[in-house]
Amino acid sequence: MIKKLGQKKINFSNWASNRQSKKNNLQEMYGFDASECISTNTEFHFMFSQSRPLDLIELEQLLQSVGWSRRPIRRVKKALDNSLLKVGLWQHDPKFPRLIGFARCTGDGVLYATVWDVAIHPVYQGFGLGKELMKYVLHSLKEKRIEKVVLFADPGVVAFYKSQGWQLEPKGSRCAFWYAN
Ligand SMILES: CC(C)(COP(=O)(O)OP(=O)(O)OC[C@H]1O[C@@H](n2cnc3c(N)ncnc32)[C@H](O)[C@@H]1OP(=O)(O)O)[C@@H](O)C(=O)NCCC(=O)NCCS
């Protein structure tokens, strides 16, 4: 479920008595585009943000935590700069929010987009955050009126995407790859 800050629907009633000042603090921390991410983890609160700056080392640590290999930070920075959409998912803490999820998209900004680097830190997996992250990504792409979205799923997560309505490209017959080395 996506709740935009600044909209009337938002419900931070359990967070604090002073809702308005809490909301202002959250906007200061995560930006005006931030929204709460609902999960079954009742211990923490989670926030989506596209505008909170990403610490590249923290991001690489997150991606390594799910078993992906290290990438040169400078190239990662360029890739992020060239991305259409970058979504950070933060475990909220008033002093030290922790980046625990991430996804980004590349594309032409009008017709097509490709989703990359979808990850939830292992400690936070299984609480519905990955599903909400994908919902958030698709919602954001829809807002940009992107018509077609593709992604390349590792074999172990095909079922994760299928259960959310993604269709498998039939028999690999329409997919082609070229690798530089
Ligand atoms: C894949 C990933 C993002 C899922 O995140 P998550 O927060 O654990 O997933 P959720 O808790 O939102 O799970 C949502 C649903 O998908 C199911 N699911 C989660 N991971 C799954 C998997 N690997 N295979 C099949 N189903 C899966 C859950 O059981 C849950 O089902 P339910 O709605 O019936 O209860 C996370 O496991 C991850 O970061 N994995 C490593 C990185 C990776 O492989 N990314 C994908 C690159 S293509």
The ligand as a MOL file (V3000), in Angstrom:
LIG
                    3D

  0  0  0     0  0            999 V3000
M  V30 BEGIN CTAB
M  V30 COUNTS 48 50 0 0 0
M  V30 BEGIN ATOM
M  V30 1 C 13.1250 -11.1990 -4.3240 0
M  V30 2 C 13.0200 -10.2700 -3.1400 0
M  V30 3 C 13.1010 -8.8120 -3.6170 0
M  V30 4 C 11.6790 -10.4970 -2.4340 0
M  V30 5 O 11.5630 -9.5940 -1.3620 0
M  V30 6 P 10.7650 -9.9610 -0.0330 0
M  V30 7 O 10.5800 -8.7150 0.7430 0
M  V30 8 O 11.3990 -11.0880 0.6680 0
M  V30 9 O 9.3980 -10.4760 -0.6460 0
M  V30 10 P 7.9480 -10.3270 -0.0050 0
M  V30 11 O 8.0350 -10.5710 1.4650 0
M  V30 12 O 7.3460 -9.0510 -0.4410 0
M  V30 13 O 7.1820 -11.5260 -0.7010 0
M  V30 14 C 6.0000 -11.3310 -1.4320 0
M  V30 15 C 5.4850 -12.6720 -1.8740 0
M  V30 16 O 6.4330 -13.2730 -2.7440 0
M  V30 17 C 6.8680 -14.5320 -2.2150 0
M  V30 18 N 8.3110 -14.6530 -2.4820 0
M  V30 19 C 9.2990 -13.9350 -1.9470 0
M  V30 20 N 10.4860 -14.3240 -2.4470 0
M  V30 21 C 10.2080 -15.3140 -3.3170 0
M  V30 22 C 10.9940 -16.1350 -4.1610 0
M  V30 23 N 12.3280 -16.0140 -4.2100 0
M  V30 24 N 10.3710 -17.0590 -4.9280 0
M  V30 25 C 9.0310 -17.2050 -4.8940 0
M  V30 26 N 8.2210 -16.4560 -4.1040 0
M  V30 27 C 8.8040 -15.5280 -3.3320 0
M  V30 28 C 6.5590 -14.4730 -0.7320 0
M  V30 29 O 6.3800 -15.7560 -0.2110 0
M  V30 30 C 5.3050 -13.6490 -0.7130 0
M  V30 31 O 4.2070 -14.4590 -1.0410 0
M  V30 32 P 2.7370 -14.1430 -0.4630 0
M  V30 33 O 2.3490 -12.7840 -1.0150 0
M  V30 34 O 1.9090 -15.2570 -1.0130 0
M  V30 35 O 2.8650 -14.1360 1.0120 0
M  V30 36 C 14.1230 -10.5400 -2.0870 0
M  V30 37 O 14.0370 -11.8960 -1.6980 0
M  V30 38 C 15.5190 -10.2530 -2.5740 0
M  V30 39 O 15.9910 -9.1300 -2.4690 0
M  V30 40 N 16.1960 -11.2910 -3.1040 0
M  V30 41 C 17.5800 -11.2000 -3.5180 0
M  V30 42 C 17.7830 -10.3000 -4.6910 0
M  V30 43 C 17.0180 -10.7590 -5.8980 0
M  V30 44 O 17.0570 -11.9240 -6.2730 0
M  V30 45 N 16.3200 -9.7930 -6.5360 0
M  V30 46 C 15.5660 -10.0360 -7.7390 0
M  V30 47 C 16.4540 -9.8300 -8.9140 0
M  V30 48 S 15.7110 -10.3870 -10.4100 0
M  V30 END ATOM
M  V30 BEGIN BOND
M  V30 1 1 1 2
M  V30 2 1 2 3
M  V30 3 1 2 4
M  V30 4 1 2 36
M  V30 5 1 4 5
M  V30 6 1 5 6
M  V30 7 2 6 7
M  V30 8 1 6 8
M  V30 9 1 6 9
M  V30 10 1 9 10
M  V30 11 2 10 11
M  V30 12 1 10 12
M  V30 13 1 10 13
M  V30 14 1 13 14
M  V30 15 1 14 15
M  V30 16 1 15 16
M  V30 17 1 15 30
M  V30 18 1 16 17
M  V30 19 1 17 18
M  V30 20 1 17 28
M  V30 21 1 18 19
M  V30 22 1 18 27
M  V30 23 2 19 20
M  V30 24 1 20 21
M  V30 25 1 21 22
M  V30 26 2 21 27
M  V30 27 1 22 23
M  V30 28 2 22 24
M  V30 29 1 24 25
M  V30 30 2 25 26
M  V30 31 1 26 27
M  V30 32 1 28 29
M  V30 33 1 28 30
M  V30 34 1 30 31
M  V30 35 1 31 32
M  V30 36 2 32 33
M  V30 37 1 32 34
M  V30 38 1 32 35
M  V30 39 1 36 37
M  V30 40 1 36 38
M  V30 41 2 38 39
M  V30 42 1 38 40
M  V30 43 1 40 41
M  V30 44 1 41 42
M  V30 45 1 42 43
M  V30 46 2 43 44
M  V30 47 1 43 45
M  V30 48 1 45 46
M  V30 49 1 46 47
M  V30 50 1 47 48
M  V30 END BOND
M  V30 END CTAB
M  END
